[in-house]
Amino acid sequence: MGNCLKSPTSDDISLLHESQSDRASFGEGTEPEQEPPPPYQEQVPVPVYHPTPSQTRLATQLTEEEQIRIAQRIGLIQHLPKGVYDPGRDGSEKKIRECVICMMDFVYGDPIRFLPCMHIYHLDCIDDWLMRSFTCPSCMEPVDAALLSSYETN
């Protein structure tokens, strides 16, 4: 079955055989000049934060209290010692060889961060983890309790 009524708007197969340039040379199908697209402007990504482990919000959507809490968390993370991964001379000693967050092997020269429980992770991996949950991913030891107790002893 099909449309038995012929209309001027019905499909015309002859249009498929003509190229755009052929129609333009005959004055048919020419489109009005379109404006060029606007120049490329790089969009600055808005950071995403985790006020609680189950919530994700853009920085622009955080309340003032959440912003303060996140700023304090960032300050605590910055106080954790960091270093560069060095497997040792022979590499056979029992040393952590893998970041348990990303499951990638450490490579000589990788930036790492040490937690108070002495576990080490890639710097970017653990910083992102600690922004969500302030516990060690391996032993679940609270990182902030160890940090705060180290401040009280000094």
Secondary structure, DSSP 4 states (H G I P E B T S, - for coil): ----S--TTS--THHHHS-HHHHHHHT-SPPPPPPPPPPP-PPPPPPEE-SSTT--EEGGG--HHHHHHHHHHHHHHHHS-EEE----SSS-SS---B-TTT-PBP-TT-EEEE-TTS-EEEHHHHHHHHHH--B-TTT--BHHHHHHHHHHH-
